[in-house]
Amino acid sequence: MGNLRDVLGVPVEPVEAVGWQGDALEAQAFAFLAVRSLYGLPISFPQTTGTTKPMAGGVCHLPLA
C-alpha cells in the first residue's frame, strides 16, 4: 500500500479504515469471480485489463463421482 501511495500520490488506506472487513471482502470478490467463471461469463475486460476481448476465468474441472 505504501508503493501505491508513492506512485499515485494520494492517500491509500485499508478498507478497514472505513469499517469494512477486508478478509470478508476478499472472499466475496473471489466467490463472485468463481460464479462468473462457472457460468462462462467474462471476468476480465479490455477497458480494465487491456485484453483484446472480454475473457472468462478458465475451465472448472469437477471431481469424478
C-alpha positions as a Markdown table, in Angstrom:
| # | Residue | x | y | z |
|---|---|---|---|---|
| 1 | Met | 0.0 | 0.0 | 0.0 |
| 2 | Gly | 2.9 | 2.2 | 0.6 |
| 3 | Asn | 4.1 | 1.7 | -3.0 |
| 4 | Leu | 0.6 | 2.6 | -4.3 |
| 5 | Arg | 0.6 | 5.7 | -2.1 |
| 6 | Asp | 4.0 | 6.7 | -3.6 |
| 7 | Val | 3.1 | 6.0 | -7.2 |
| 8 | Leu | -0.4 | 7.6 | -7.1 |
| 9 | Gly | 0.5 | 10.5 | -4.8 |
| 10 | Val | -2.8 | 10.1 | -3.0 |
| 11 | Pro | -3.7 | 8.7 | 0.4 |
| 12 | Val | -4.2 | 5.0 | 0.4 |
| 13 | Glu | -5.9 | 3.3 | 3.4 |
| 14 | Pro | -7.0 | -0.3 | 4.1 |
| 15 | Val | -10.7 | -1.0 | 3.7 |
| 16 | Glu | -10.9 | -1.5 | 7.5 |
| 17 | Ala | -10.4 | 2.3 | 7.8 |
| 18 | Val | -14.0 | 2.7 | 6.5 |
| 19 | Gly | -15.4 | -0.1 | 8.6 |
| 20 | Trp | -15.3 | -2.9 | 6.1 |
| 21 | Gln | -13.9 | -6.4 | 6.8 |
| 22 | Gly | -11.0 | -6.9 | 4.4 |
| 23 | Asp | -10.9 | -10.7 | 4.6 |
| 24 | Ala | -14.6 | -11.0 | 4.0 |
| 25 | Leu | -14.5 | -8.6 | 1.1 |
| 26 | Glu | -11.7 | -10.5 | -0.5 |
| 27 | Ala | -13.6 | -13.8 | 0.0 |
| 28 | Gln | -16.7 | -12.3 | -1.6 |
| 29 | Ala | -14.7 | -11.0 | -4.5 |
| 30 | Phe | -13.2 | -14.4 | -5.3 |
| 31 | Ala | -16.7 | -16.0 | -4.9 |
| 32 | Phe | -18.1 | -13.5 | -7.4 |
| 33 | Leu | -15.3 | -14.3 | -9.9 |
| 34 | Ala | -15.8 | -18.0 | -9.4 |
| 35 | Val | -19.5 | -17.9 | -10.1 |
| 36 | Arg | -18.9 | -15.8 | -13.2 |
| 37 | Ser | -16.4 | -18.4 | -14.3 |
| 38 | Leu | -18.8 | -21.3 | -13.7 |
| 39 | Tyr | -21.3 | -19.5 | -16.0 |
| 40 | Gly | -18.8 | -18.8 | -18.7 |
| 41 | Leu | -19.1 | -15.0 | -18.1 |
| 42 | Pro | -16.1 | -12.7 | -18.5 |
| 43 | Ile | -14.1 | -11.6 | -15.5 |
| 44 | Ser | -11.5 | -9.5 | -17.5 |
| 45 | Phe | -12.3 | -6.7 | -19.9 |
| 46 | Pro | -10.4 | -4.6 | -22.4 |
| 47 | Gln | -11.2 | -1.4 | -20.6 |
| 48 | Thr | -9.8 | -2.6 | -17.3 |
| 49 | Thr | -7.0 | -5.1 | -18.1 |
| 50 | Gly | -6.1 | -4.4 | -21.7 |
| 51 | Thr | -7.2 | -7.8 | -23.0 |
| 52 | Thr | -8.2 | -7.9 | -26.7 |
| 53 | Lys | -11.7 | -9.0 | -25.8 |
| 54 | Pro | -13.7 | -9.9 | -22.6 |
| 55 | Met | -12.2 | -13.1 | -21.2 |
| 56 | Ala | -13.8 | -15.8 | -19.0 |
| 57 | Gly | -11.9 | -17.2 | -16.0 |
| 58 | Gly | -11.0 | -20.5 | -17.3 |
| 59 | Val | -12.4 | -24.0 | -17.1 |
| 60 | Cys | -13.8 | -25.7 | -14.0 |
| 61 | His | -12.9 | -29.4 | -13.6 |
| 62 | Leu | -15.3 | -31.2 | -11.3 |
| 63 | Pro | -14.3 | -34.3 | -9.4 |
| 64 | Leu | -15.4 | -37.7 | -10.7 |
| 65 | Ala | -18.3 | -39.2 | -8.9 |
